[in-house]
């Protein structure tokens, strides 16, 4: 559960960064892959895992902990609604 919690929060923060105009999805994923040596970017991971599933995990964690940082991003929610299924990881 620790890995899932961490990755869901990273995807959530990345979605907030897209919403705030910090960068686009591709650049955020590249920054995490090349700058932090992650095997996949946080949004690529969330898409592969399933955006709706990521939102569900975040919602449960937010409810269980009461921490705002786990509340699904307002950017992630419509992304999850618009994406019908998981895509394979791209390398």
Buried (B, 14 or more C-beta within 10 A) or exposed (E): EEEEBEBBBBBBBBBBBBEEEEBEBEEBBBBBBEEEEBEBBBBBBBBBBBBBBBBBBBBEBBEEEEEEEBBBBEBBBEBBEEBEEBEEEEE
